[in-house]
């Protein structure tokens, strides 16, 4: 029983130490002057910028897709028109 109580006390003190360290880390995020907080906010800003760029690129991709579909339709129409004109030219010969 005494060994278990010693182990319990040891674990409780370890838990207290870990909780203190966790509080220090939480405080370092709240203080905007710490290196950790600066890196965190910088990474967060970079993430937001990348998300905006991704959104812009997705929109551009959609625009290009629509443009490509239009060009494919025009190509098909021009091929049909070319075939018609070719057959008419052969008939006139």
TORLUM-52203 format. One record per residue (C-alpha): residue number from 1; residue in three letters; x, y, z. Coordinates in pm, 1 decimal, decimal comma. Layout:
BEGIN
+-----+------+----------+----------+----------+
!  nr ! rest !        u !        v !        w !
+-----+------+----------+----------+----------+
! NUM !  ALA !        X !        Y !        Z !
...
+-----+------+----------+----------+----------+
//
This chain:
BEGIN
+-----+------+----------+----------+----------+
!  nr ! rest !        u !        v !        w !
+-----+------+----------+----------+----------+
!   1 !  UNK !      0,0 !      0,0 !      0,0 !
!   2 !  UNK !    285,2 !    236,5 !     86,9 !
!   3 !  UNK !    451,9 !    168,9 !   -250,1 !
!   4 !  UNK !    128,6 !    243,4 !   -431,3 !
!   5 !  UNK !     82,4 !    564,3 !   -231,8 !
!   6 !  UNK !    438,8 !    668,7 !   -319,8 !
!   7 !  UNK !    373,2 !    594,2 !   -685,9 !
!   8 !  UNK !     46,6 !    788,7 !   -667,2 !
!   9 !  UNK !    222,2 !   1086,6 !   -509,3 !
!  10 !  UNK !    492,8 !   1069,1 !   -774,2 !
!  11 !  UNK !    235,0 !   1061,2 !  -1052,1 !
!  12 !  UNK !     40,2 !   1347,1 !   -895,3 !
!  13 !  UNK !    353,4 !   1563,3 !   -879,6 !
!  14 !  UNK !    434,0 !   1472,2 !  -1240,5 !
!  15 !  UNK !     80,3 !   1569,2 !  -1341,9 !
!  16 !  UNK !    123,9 !   1901,9 !  -1160,7 !
!  17 !  UNK !    452,4 !   1965,7 !  -1342,4 !
!  18 !  UNK !    291,6 !   1883,8 !  -1677,6 !
!  19 !  UNK !     -3,9 !   2111,1 !  -1602,6 !
!  20 !  UNK !    235,4 !   2394,0 !  -1515,1 !
!  21 !  UNK !    423,5 !   2344,2 !  -1841,5 !
!  22 !  UNK !     95,8 !   2340,0 !  -2031,5 !
!  23 !  UNK !     -6,6 !   2667,6 !  -1866,4 !
!  24 !  UNK !    326,4 !   2822,7 !  -1966,3 !
!  25 !  UNK !    275,4 !   2714,7 !  -2326,1 !
!  26 !  UNK !    -78,8 !   2852,0 !  -2326,0 !
!  27 !  UNK !     51,2 !   3180,1 !  -2187,9 !
!  28 !  UNK !    319,0 !   3195,0 !  -2457,3 !
!  29 !  UNK !     49,0 !   3177,1 !  -2726,1 !
!  30 !  UNK !   -146,7 !   3456,9 !  -2560,9 !
!  31 !  UNK !    154,8 !   3689,3 !  -2542,1 !
!  32 !  UNK !    207,8 !   3824,1 !  -2895,1 !
!  33 !  UNK !    572,5 !   3910,4 !  -2818,6 !
!  34 !  UNK !    696,0 !   3555,0 !  -2772,1 !
!  35 !  UNK !    875,8 !   3373,2 !  -3050,4 !
!  36 !  UNK !    622,4 !   3091,1 !  -3044,8 !
!  37 !  UNK !    329,9 !   3331,4 !  -3080,6 !
!  38 !  UNK !    502,7 !   3522,4 !  -3360,5 !
!  39 !  UNK !    568,1 !   3200,5 !  -3549,6 !
!  40 !  UNK !    209,6 !   3086,2 !  -3489,3 !
!  41 !  UNK !     58,5 !   3411,3 !  -3614,0 !
!  42 !  UNK !    295,7 !   3416,2 !  -3910,2 !
!  43 !  UNK !    197,2 !   3061,0 !  -4002,9 !
!  44 !  UNK !   -169,4 !   3149,4 !  -3959,4 !
!  45 !  UNK !   -131,8 !   3452,5 !  -4188,7 !
!  46 !  UNK !     53,6 !   3244,6 !  -4445,3 !
!  47 !  UNK !   -222,6 !   2982,3 !  -4431,5 !
!  48 !  UNK !   -488,7 !   3246,7 !  -4493,6 !
!  49 !  UNK !   -291,1 !   3388,0 !  -4787,0 !
!  50 !  UNK !   -249,5 !   3043,2 !  -4937,4 !
!  51 !  UNK !   -620,2 !   2972,7 !  -4896,9 !
!  52 !  UNK !   -703,0 !   3297,6 !  -5078,1 !
!  53 !  UNK !   -457,3 !   3215,4 !  -5356,1 !
!  54 !  UNK !   -602,6 !   2865,7 !  -5382,8 !
!  55 !  UNK !   -953,3 !   3010,7 !  -5415,0 !
!  56 !  UNK !   -832,4 !   3251,7 !  -5685,0 !
!  57 !  UNK !   -660,7 !   2971,7 !  -5875,6 !
!  58 !  UNK !   -968,0 !   2748,0 !  -5852,2 !
!  59 !  UNK !  -1180,4 !   3028,6 !  -5996,9 !
!  60 !  UNK !   -928,1 !   3080,7 !  -6279,2 !
!  61 !  UNK !   -926,9 !   2707,2 !  -6346,9 !
!  62 !  UNK !  -1304,9 !   2707,1 !  -6377,3 !
!  63 !  UNK !  -1288,7 !   3002,8 !  -6617,3 !
!  64 !  UNK !  -1030,2 !   2825,3 !  -6832,1 !
!  65 !  UNK !  -1238,1 !   2507,8 !  -6831,5 !
!  66 !  UNK !  -1541,1 !   2697,2 !  -6963,4 !
!  67 !  UNK !  -1324,3 !   2870,8 !  -7223,9 !
!  68 !  UNK !  -1176,6 !   2536,0 !  -7330,7 !
!  69 !  UNK !  -1524,4 !   2385,0 !  -7366,8 !
!  70 !  UNK !  -1627,3 !   2679,0 !  -7586,4 !
!  71 !  UNK !  -1319,3 !   2633,5 !  -7802,0 !
!  72 !  UNK !  -1389,2 !   2261,0 !  -7837,0 !
!  73 !  UNK !  -1743,8 !   2338,5 !  -7953,8 !
!  74 !  UNK !  -1609,1 !   2588,9 !  -8205,2 !
!  75 !  UNK !  -1356,3 !   2333,5 !  -8327,9 !
!  76 !  UNK !  -1627,6 !   2073,4 !  -8384,8 !
!  77 !  UNK !  -1844,5 !   2327,1 !  -8569,1 !
!  78 !  UNK !  -1550,8 !   2436,4 !  -8786,4 !
!  79 !  UNK !  -1462,7 !   2075,8 !  -8864,9 !
!  80 !  UNK !  -1821,3 !   2011,1 !  -8975,3 !
!  81 !  UNK !  -1819,7 !   2329,8 !  -9182,1 !
!  82 !  UNK !  -1484,4 !   2229,7 !  -9336,4 !
!  83 !  UNK !  -1623,6 !   1887,3 !  -9428,2 !
!  84 !  UNK !  -1928,1 !   2050,3 !  -9588,2 !
!  85 !  UNK !  -1715,0 !   2291,6 !  -9787,4 !
!  86 !  UNK !  -1479,2 !   2013,2 !  -9893,0 !
!  87 !  UNK !  -1767,5 !   1805,0 ! -10023,6 !
!  88 !  UNK !  -1913,4 !   2107,1 ! -10204,1 !
!  89 !  UNK !  -1574,2 !   2178,6 ! -10361,9 !
!  90 !  UNK !  -1548,7 !   1818,4 ! -10481,7 !
!  91 !  UNK !  -1899,2 !   1837,5 ! -10627,4 !
!  92 !  UNK !  -1815,3 !   2156,4 ! -10816,8 !
!  93 !  UNK !  -1507,6 !   1998,0 ! -10966,7 !
+-----+------+----------+----------+----------+
//
